[in-house]
Amino acid sequence: MSAQPVIRAATSGDGDALGELDRRTWSPAHAVTPRPQPPYDPFFDSTHRPWQFLVAELDGKLAGYIRLVQPTRLASNAHVRQIQGLVVDDWARGRGVGRALLRAAMEEARRQGASRITLRVLGHNEPARALYAAEGFAVEGVLPGEFLLEGGYADDVLMGRSLDPLTPPAP
């Protein structure tokens, strides 16, 4: 039987490994930023803090991460958390890492007092959209042609779900 992913909070010491993971897994299937080029910026900076990240380890190796943040500083939006990045290393795909990170992020959002969670995903990223839908996220909006990526336009799909345990996930 395959090992289950271990999810933990990121530490400042994870920065180099997470930066390498980001560079290794960059793809126009999910990235809206240009391909990283040397010299590389630090993974953690003033707007990307270690406490915003959960990391997954599988077989004792870093397998992925998820970033969870408040989407705005507005008090009226304090009940919402937003996923701003979910990455799984190629060798760990299909082993439950993405699902474990997503579930851990929802639990962390609940722990922080959130009652709702949202994310944005490129329209052509079918594997990610299927995972989110399977975990109860529903499409709440689409921004057609929002990004020009490698010569083609890509939709920005807005998805969200309630974190209330009494509210059933969207079909």
CYANA upper distance limits for C-alpha pairs under 8 A (distance plus 0.5 A):
  2 SER  CA     95 ARG  CA      8.30
  3 ALA  CA     58 LEU  CA      7.38
  3 ALA  CA     59 ASP  CA      7.19
  4 GLN  CA     58 LEU  CA      7.29
  4 GLN  CA     95 ARG  CA      8.44
  4 GLN  CA     96 GLY  CA      7.98
  5 PRO  CA     56 ALA  CA      6.46
  5 PRO  CA     57 GLU  CA      6.08
  5 PRO  CA     58 LEU  CA      5.34
  5 PRO  CA     59 ASP  CA      8.37
  5 PRO  CA     96 GLY  CA      7.68
  5 PRO  CA     97 VAL  CA      6.35
  5 PRO  CA    100 ALA  CA      7.38
  6 VAL  CA     56 ALA  CA      5.98
  6 VAL  CA     57 GLU  CA      5.61
  6 VAL  CA     58 LEU  CA      6.88
  7 ILE  CA     54 LEU  CA      7.10
  7 ILE  CA     55 VAL  CA      6.14
  7 ILE  CA     56 ALA  CA      5.03
  7 ILE  CA     57 GLU  CA      6.97
  7 ILE  CA    100 ALA  CA      7.93
  7 ILE  CA    101 LEU  CA      7.32
  7 ILE  CA    104 ALA  CA      7.72
  8 ARG  CA     54 LEU  CA      6.09
  8 ARG  CA     55 VAL  CA      6.02
  8 ARG  CA     56 ALA  CA      7.06
  9 ALA  CA     50 PRO  CA      8.36
  9 ALA  CA     51 TRP  CA      7.28
  9 ALA  CA     53 PHE  CA      6.75
  9 ALA  CA     54 LEU  CA      5.05
  9 ALA  CA     55 VAL  CA      6.62
 10 ALA  CA     14 ASP  CA      6.83
 10 ALA  CA     50 PRO  CA      5.92
 10 ALA  CA     51 TRP  CA      6.86
 10 ALA  CA     52 GLN  CA      8.35
 10 ALA  CA     53 PHE  CA      5.94
 10 ALA  CA     54 LEU  CA      5.84
 10 ALA  CA     55 VAL  CA      6.22
 11 THR  CA     15 GLY  CA      8.12
 11 THR  CA     50 PRO  CA      5.98
 11 THR  CA     51 TRP  CA      7.75
 12 SER  CA     44 PHE  CA      8.00
 12 SER  CA     50 PRO  CA      6.22
 14 ASP  CA     18 LEU  CA      6.52
 15 GLY  CA     19 GLY  CA      6.52
 15 GLY  CA     42 PRO  CA      7.63
 15 GLY  CA     43 PHE  CA      5.82
 15 GLY  CA     44 PHE  CA      6.52
 15 GLY  CA     50 PRO  CA      8.49
 16 ASP  CA     20 GLU  CA      6.71
 16 ASP  CA     42 PRO  CA      7.97
 16 ASP  CA     43 PHE  CA      7.32
 17 ALA  CA     21 LEU  CA      6.64
 17 ALA  CA     62 LEU  CA      8.18
 18 LEU  CA     22 ASP  CA      6.64
 18 LEU  CA     43 PHE  CA      7.22
 18 LEU  CA     65 TYR  CA      8.31
 19 GLY  CA     23 ARG  CA      6.81
 19 GLY  CA     42 PRO  CA      7.60
 19 GLY  CA     43 PHE  CA      5.54
 20 GLU  CA     24 ARG  CA      6.55
 21 LEU  CA     25 THR  CA      6.58
 21 LEU  CA     64 GLY  CA      8.13
 21 LEU  CA     89 ASP  CA      7.23
 22 ASP  CA     26 TRP  CA      6.40
 22 ASP  CA     87 VAL  CA      7.92
 23 ARG  CA     35 ARG  CA      8.19
 23 ARG  CA     36 PRO  CA      6.73
 24 ARG  CA     89 ASP  CA      8.48
 25 THR  CA     87 VAL  CA      8.11
 25 THR  CA     88 VAL  CA      8.31
 25 THR  CA     89 ASP  CA      6.92
 25 THR  CA     90 ASP  CA      7.56
 26 TRP  CA     30 HIS  CA      8.23
 26 TRP  CA     31 ALA  CA      7.06
 26 TRP  CA     35 ARG  CA      7.11
 26 TRP  CA     36 PRO  CA      8.41
 27 SER  CA     31 ALA  CA      6.30
 27 SER  CA     35 ARG  CA      8.19
 28 PRO  CA     32 VAL  CA      7.55
 28 PRO  CA    149 LEU  CA      7.27
 28 PRO  CA    150 GLU  CA      7.84
 29 ALA  CA    122 LEU  CA      7.97
 29 ALA  CA    124 HIS  CA      7.42
 29 ALA  CA    125 ASN  CA      6.28
 30 HIS  CA    121 VAL  CA      7.80
 30 HIS  CA    122 LEU  CA      6.73
 30 HIS  CA    125 ASN  CA      6.90
 32 VAL  CA    147 PHE  CA      7.60
 32 VAL  CA    149 LEU  CA      7.48
 36 PRO  CA     40 TYR  CA      7.50
 43 PHE  CA     48 HIS  CA      7.93
 44 PHE  CA     48 HIS  CA      5.59
 44 PHE  CA     49 ARG  CA      6.01
 44 PHE  CA     50 PRO  CA      7.03
 45 ASP  CA     49 ARG  CA      6.69
 48 HIS  CA     52 GLN  CA      7.53
 49 ARG  CA     53 PHE  CA      8.04
 52 GLN  CA     67 ARG  CA      6.01
 52 GLN  CA     68 LEU  CA      5.87
 52 GLN  CA     69 VAL  CA      6.60
 53 PHE  CA     65 TYR  CA      7.14
 53 PHE  CA     66 ILE  CA      6.14
 53 PHE  CA     67 ARG  CA      4.97
 53 PHE  CA     68 LEU  CA      6.77
 54 LEU  CA     65 TYR  CA      6.07
 54 LEU  CA     66 ILE  CA      5.92
 54 LEU  CA     67 ARG  CA      7.05
 54 LEU  CA    101 LEU  CA      7.71
 54 LEU  CA    104 ALA  CA      8.38
 54 LEU  CA    105 ALA  CA      7.86
 55 VAL  CA     62 LEU  CA      7.79
 55 VAL  CA     63 ALA  CA      8.09
 55 VAL  CA     64 GLY  CA      6.25
 55 VAL  CA     65 TYR  CA      4.71
 55 VAL  CA     66 ILE  CA      7.04
 55 VAL  CA    101 LEU  CA      7.93
 56 ALA  CA     62 LEU  CA      6.55
 56 ALA  CA     63 ALA  CA      5.88
 56 ALA  CA     64 GLY  CA      5.60
 56 ALA  CA     65 TYR  CA      6.37
 56 ALA  CA     97 VAL  CA      7.27
 56 ALA  CA    101 LEU  CA      7.25
 57 GLU  CA     61 LYS  CA      5.66
 57 GLU  CA     62 LEU  CA      4.99
 57 GLU  CA     63 ALA  CA      5.60
 57 GLU  CA     64 GLY  CA      7.63
 58 LEU  CA     62 LEU  CA      7.02
 58 LEU  CA     63 ALA  CA      6.37
 58 LEU  CA     92 ALA  CA      8.08
 58 LEU  CA     97 VAL  CA      8.47
 63 ALA  CA     88 VAL  CA      6.34
 63 ALA  CA     89 ASP  CA      5.82
 63 ALA  CA     91 TRP  CA      8.44
 63 ALA  CA     92 ALA  CA      6.45
 63 ALA  CA     97 VAL  CA      7.71
 64 GLY  CA     86 LEU  CA      7.99
 64 GLY  CA     87 VAL  CA      5.70
 64 GLY  CA     88 VAL  CA      4.68
 64 GLY  CA     89 ASP  CA      6.26
 64 GLY  CA     97 VAL  CA      7.59
 64 GLY  CA     98 GLY  CA      8.11
 65 TYR  CA     85 GLY  CA      8.28
 65 TYR  CA     86 LEU  CA      6.31
 65 TYR  CA     87 VAL  CA      5.91
 65 TYR  CA     88 VAL  CA      7.20
 65 TYR  CA    101 LEU  CA      7.40
 66 ILE  CA     83 ILE  CA      7.59
 66 ILE  CA     84 GLN  CA      7.92
 66 ILE  CA     85 GLY  CA      6.02
 66 ILE  CA     86 LEU  CA      4.87
 66 ILE  CA     87 VAL  CA      6.99
 66 ILE  CA    101 LEU  CA      6.75
 66 ILE  CA    102 LEU  CA      7.85
 66 ILE  CA    105 ALA  CA      7.76
 67 ARG  CA     83 ILE  CA      6.14
 67 ARG  CA     84 GLN  CA      5.81
 67 ARG  CA     85 GLY  CA      5.79
 67 ARG  CA     86 LEU  CA      7.15
 68 LEU  CA     81 ARG  CA      7.00
 68 LEU  CA     82 GLN  CA      6.14
 68 LEU  CA     83 ILE  CA      5.18
 68 LEU  CA     84 GLN  CA      6.68
 68 LEU  CA     85 GLY  CA      8.41
 68 LEU  CA    105 ALA  CA      7.13
 68 LEU  CA    109 ALA  CA      8.19
 69 VAL  CA     81 ARG  CA      6.02
 69 VAL  CA     82 GLN  CA      5.83
 69 VAL  CA     83 ILE  CA      7.03
 69 VAL  CA     84 GLN  CA      7.65
 70 GLN  CA     77 ASN  CA      8.47
 70 GLN  CA     78 ALA  CA      7.33
 70 GLN  CA     80 VAL  CA      6.89
 70 GLN  CA     81 ARG  CA      5.26
 70 GLN  CA     82 GLN  CA      6.48
 71 PRO  CA     77 ASN  CA      8.13
 71 PRO  CA     80 VAL  CA      7.60
 71 PRO  CA     81 ARG  CA      6.71
 71 PRO  CA     82 GLN  CA      6.14
 72 THR  CA     77 ASN  CA      7.11
 72 THR  CA     78 ALA  CA      8.20
 73 ARG  CA     77 ASN  CA      7.86
 73 ARG  CA     78 ALA  CA      7.84
 74 LEU  CA     78 ALA  CA      6.98
 78 ALA  CA    114 ALA  CA      7.76
 79 HIS  CA    113 GLY  CA      7.14
 79 HIS  CA    114 ALA  CA      4.84
 79 HIS  CA    115 SER  CA      6.06
 79 HIS  CA    116 ARG  CA      6.93
 80 VAL  CA    114 ALA  CA      5.82
 80 VAL  CA    115 SER  CA      6.83
 80 VAL  CA    116 ARG  CA      5.36
 80 VAL  CA    117 ILE  CA      6.03
 80 VAL  CA    118 THR  CA      7.89
 81 ARG  CA    109 ALA  CA      6.70
 81 ARG  CA    114 ALA  CA      6.85
 81 ARG  CA    116 ARG  CA      6.98
 81 ARG  CA    117 ILE  CA      5.35
 81 ARG  CA    118 THR  CA      6.95
 82 GLN  CA    117 ILE  CA      6.00
 82 GLN  CA    118 THR  CA      5.23
 82 GLN  CA    119 LEU  CA      5.95
 83 ILE  CA    105 ALA  CA      8.41
 83 ILE  CA    117 ILE  CA      7.95
 83 ILE  CA    118 THR  CA      6.83
 83 ILE  CA    119 LEU  CA      5.54
 83 ILE  CA    120 ARG  CA      8.26
 84 GLN  CA    119 LEU  CA      7.10
 84 GLN  CA    120 ARG  CA      8.04
 86 LEU  CA     98 GLY  CA      7.82
 86 LEU  CA    101 LEU  CA      8.41
 87 VAL  CA     98 GLY  CA      8.01
 88 VAL  CA     92 ALA  CA      7.02
 88 VAL  CA     93 ARG  CA      6.86
 88 VAL  CA     97 VAL  CA      7.30
 88 VAL  CA     98 GLY  CA      6.82
 89 ASP  CA     93 ARG  CA      7.05
 92 ALA  CA     97 VAL  CA      7.35
 93 ARG  CA     97 VAL  CA      7.45
 93 ARG  CA     98 GLY  CA      8.24
 96 GLY  CA    100 ALA  CA      6.52
 97 VAL  CA    101 LEU  CA      6.62
 98 GLY  CA    102 LEU  CA      6.58
 99 ARG  CA    103 ARG  CA      6.61
 99 ARG  CA    131 LEU  CA      7.60
 99 ARG  CA    135 GLU  CA      8.48
100 ALA  CA    104 ALA  CA      6.55
101 LEU  CA    105 ALA  CA      6.57
102 LEU  CA    106 MET  CA      6.82
103 ARG  CA    107 GLU  CA      6.75
103 ARG  CA    135 GLU  CA      8.49
104 ALA  CA    108 GLU  CA      6.56
105 ALA  CA    109 ALA  CA      6.52
106 MET  CA    110 ARG  CA      6.76
106 MET  CA    117 ILE  CA      7.76
106 MET  CA    163 LEU  CA      7.60
107 GLU  CA    111 ARG  CA      6.67
108 GLU  CA    112 GLN  CA      6.70
109 ALA  CA    113 GLY  CA      6.98
109 ALA  CA    114 ALA  CA      5.80
109 ALA  CA    115 SER  CA      8.25
109 ALA  CA    117 ILE  CA      7.96
110 ARG  CA    114 ALA  CA      5.51
110 ARG  CA    115 SER  CA      6.98
110 ARG  CA    163 LEU  CA      7.17
114 ALA  CA    163 LEU  CA      7.71
115 SER  CA    162 SER  CA      6.49
115 SER  CA    163 LEU  CA      5.28
115 SER  CA    164 ASP  CA      6.33
116 ARG  CA    160 GLY  CA      7.82
116 ARG  CA    161 ARG  CA      6.41
116 ARG  CA    162 SER  CA      4.99
116 ARG  CA    163 LEU  CA      5.57
116 ARG  CA    164 ASP  CA      8.11
117 ILE  CA    160 GLY  CA      6.08
117 ILE  CA    161 ARG  CA      6.15
117 ILE  CA    162 SER  CA      6.96
117 ILE  CA    163 LEU  CA      7.29
118 THR  CA    158 LEU  CA      7.87
118 THR  CA    159 MET  CA      6.15
118 THR  CA    160 GLY  CA      4.54
118 THR  CA    161 ARG  CA      7.06
119 LEU  CA    158 LEU  CA      6.55
119 LEU  CA    159 MET  CA      5.91
119 LEU  CA    160 GLY  CA      6.75
120 ARG  CA    156 ASP  CA      6.97
120 ARG  CA    157 VAL  CA      6.03
120 ARG  CA    158 LEU  CA      5.18
120 ARG  CA    159 MET  CA      6.64
121 VAL  CA    125 ASN  CA      7.47
121 VAL  CA    128 ALA  CA      8.01
121 VAL  CA    129 ARG  CA      7.58
121 VAL  CA    156 ASP  CA      6.43
121 VAL  CA    157 VAL  CA      5.70
121 VAL  CA    158 LEU  CA      7.17
121 VAL  CA    159 MET  CA      8.23
122 LEU  CA    154 ALA  CA      6.93
122 LEU  CA    155 ASP  CA      6.26
122 LEU  CA    156 ASP  CA      5.43
122 LEU  CA    157 VAL  CA      6.36
123 GLY  CA    129 ARG  CA      8.42
123 GLY  CA    154 ALA  CA      6.81
123 GLY  CA    155 ASP  CA      5.38
123 GLY  CA    156 ASP  CA      6.37
123 GLY  CA    157 VAL  CA      6.17
124 HIS  CA    154 ALA  CA      7.52
124 HIS  CA    155 ASP  CA      8.03
125 ASN  CA    129 ARG  CA      6.80
126 GLU  CA    130 ALA  CA      6.49
127 PRO  CA    131 LEU  CA      6.82
128 ALA  CA    132 TYR  CA      6.73
129 ARG  CA    133 ALA  CA      6.59
130 ALA  CA    134 ALA  CA      6.57
131 LEU  CA    135 GLU  CA      6.87
132 TYR  CA    136 GLY  CA      7.02
132 TYR  CA    137 PHE  CA      5.78
132 TYR  CA    138 ALA  CA      8.34
133 ALA  CA    137 PHE  CA      5.26
133 ALA  CA    138 ALA  CA      6.57
133 ALA  CA    170 ALA  CA      8.47
133 ALA  CA    171 PRO  CA      8.26
135 GLU  CA    169 PRO  CA      8.01
136 GLY  CA    161 ARG  CA      6.89
136 GLY  CA    169 PRO  CA      4.85
136 GLY  CA    170 ALA  CA      5.65
136 GLY  CA    171 PRO  CA      7.30
137 PHE  CA    159 MET  CA      6.35
137 PHE  CA    160 GLY  CA      5.51
137 PHE  CA    161 ARG  CA      5.41
137 PHE  CA    169 PRO  CA      7.51
137 PHE  CA    170 ALA  CA      6.83
138 ALA  CA    159 MET  CA      5.77
138 ALA  CA    160 GLY  CA      6.13
138 ALA  CA    161 ARG  CA      6.92
138 ALA  CA    170 ALA  CA      6.35
138 ALA  CA    171 PRO  CA      8.07
139 VAL  CA    157 VAL  CA      7.30
139 VAL  CA    158 LEU  CA      6.35
139 VAL  CA    159 MET  CA      4.91
139 VAL  CA    160 GLY  CA      7.30
140 GLU  CA    157 VAL  CA      8.29
140 GLU  CA    158 LEU  CA      6.01
140 GLU  CA    159 MET  CA      5.73
140 GLU  CA    160 GLY  CA      7.12
141 GLY  CA    157 VAL  CA      6.56
141 GLY  CA    158 LEU  CA      5.51
141 GLY  CA    159 MET  CA      7.54
142 VAL  CA    155 ASP  CA      7.09
142 VAL  CA    156 ASP  CA      6.25
142 VAL  CA    157 VAL  CA      5.04
142 VAL  CA    158 LEU  CA      6.45
143 LEU  CA    155 ASP  CA      6.08
143 LEU  CA    156 ASP  CA      5.52
143 LEU  CA    157 VAL  CA      6.89
143 LEU  CA    158 LEU  CA      8.46
144 PRO  CA    154 ALA  CA      7.50
144 PRO  CA    155 ASP  CA      4.96
144 PRO  CA    156 ASP  CA      7.03
145 GLY  CA    153 TYR  CA      5.29
145 GLY  CA    154 ALA  CA      5.30
145 GLY  CA    155 ASP  CA      5.13
145 GLY  CA    156 ASP  CA      7.78
146 GLU  CA    153 TYR  CA      7.42
146 GLU  CA    154 ALA  CA      6.56
146 GLU  CA    155 ASP  CA      5.88
146 GLU  CA    156 ASP  CA      6.30
147 PHE  CA    153 TYR  CA      6.04
147 PHE  CA    154 ALA  CA      5.65
147 PHE  CA    155 ASP  CA      7.18
147 PHE  CA    156 ASP  CA      7.81
148 LEU  CA    152 GLY  CA      6.00
148 LEU  CA    153 TYR  CA      4.96
148 LEU  CA    154 ALA  CA      6.79
149 LEU  CA    153 TYR  CA      6.60
149 LEU  CA    154 ALA  CA      7.36
161 ARG  CA    169 PRO  CA      7.36
161 ARG  CA    170 ALA  CA      7.74
162 SER  CA    167 THR  CA      7.29
162 SER  CA    169 PRO  CA      7.72
163 LEU  CA    167 THR  CA      8.08
